Amino acid sequence: MRRYTLRQLDTFLAVARELSVSRAADKLHVTQPAVSMQMRQLEEAVGLPLIEPLGRGIRLTEAGVDLHQYALAALAELRQLDDAMAQRRGLRKGRVELAIVSTAKYFVPMLLVLFRKKFPDVEVALQIHNRENIMRLLANNEIDLVIMGLTPPTLDCEATAFATNPMAVVSAPSHPLSRRRGAPLTILADYEFVVRESGSGTRQLMERTFAEHGFAPPIAMEMPSNETIKQAVMAGMGLSFLSLRTIRHELAAGHLVQLDLAGMPVVRHWHVTHLRTKRLSPAAQVFKQFLLDEAGALVNLWA
């Protein structure tokens, strides 16, 4: 049986994820020649090329695609082994791989600061992604816990609510609807919206809420981040449907206005999510319990 080292597989997965040797080196905090050496040794062990040039970048060969699937599964099993042994030792320390959707970045850093004060021996490695990438990480068992709003219906996950997530329509202070009170939701039907990309949790909830009232407002522009959307709304490009957790400071400063509409805000929840088959390490269990016990009140105070 051929021998592949964990370092080689970790390096290969980083290259496969970034499709760039230099970016993989940055992610792994090593030099580019070190990544190239690990890739060369792995290809020699496999006996096949794993990557090939594509324009100015690279892509996986057919052998690389096969190895990628097996490497993901192998390292996921090894993480499960580490977690099982940690459970037997009863350790409340270790590393938690945490991924969050981008909307959660407005309050998660505060939670991490407080968590570290209580559990200094637990290291939390944070990744921030859009919903599509979060789903991929979950499906590949590359992550311990996820903080997200809408839970994935296509995966067998355990999702537990820990904080509220009120959603509302916002405008610039100069917008004509900013002075209306108790207006019906259908008044929005002819006003343009600035929205997140198709498939985002916020976009899905907005479309479902408006469809329940029989309309779909015109879209002025799609934007990939809440920060860009906020700037566009403040500039008068259109309305937007956003989590109130993301716009606390803009509302307080008067740069944005929450429209007074019947049935708003729509209150959903933030969930801590993981695969149902996932064996959580003691460190991951401690972090999950911290969210369930304390995060709701903290989020209300902070955002």
Sequence and secondary structure as in RCSB ss.txt:
>XXXX:A:sequence
MRRYTLRQLDTFLAVARELSVSRAADKLHVTQPAVSMQMRQLEEAVGLPLIEPLGRGIRLTEAGVDLHQYALAAL
AELRQLDDAMAQRRGLRKGRVELAIVSTAKYFVPMLLVLFRKKFPDVEVALQIHNRENIMRLLANNEIDLVIMGL
TPPTLDCEATAFATNPMAVVSAPSHPLSRRRGAPLTILADYEFVVRESGSGTRQLMERTFAEHGFAPPIAMEMPS
NETIKQAVMAGMGLSFLSLRTIRHELAAGHLVQLDLAGMPVVRHWHVTHLRTKRLSPAAQVFKQFLLDEAGALVN
LWA
>XXXX:A:secstr
     HHHHHHHHHHHHHT HHHHHHHHTS HHHHHHHHHHHHHHHTS  EEEETTEEEE HHHHHHHHHHHHHH
HHHHHHHHHHHHHHT   EEEEEEEEGGGGGTHHHHHHHHHHH TTEEEEEEEE HHHHHHHHHTT  SEEEESS
  TTS EEEEEEEEEEEEEEE TTSGGGG  SB GGGGGGS EEE  TT HHHHHHHHHHHHTT    EEEE S 
HHHHHHHHHTTS BEEEEGGG HHHHHHTSSEE  BTT SEEEEEEEEEETT    HHHHHHHHHIIIIIHHHHH
HH 
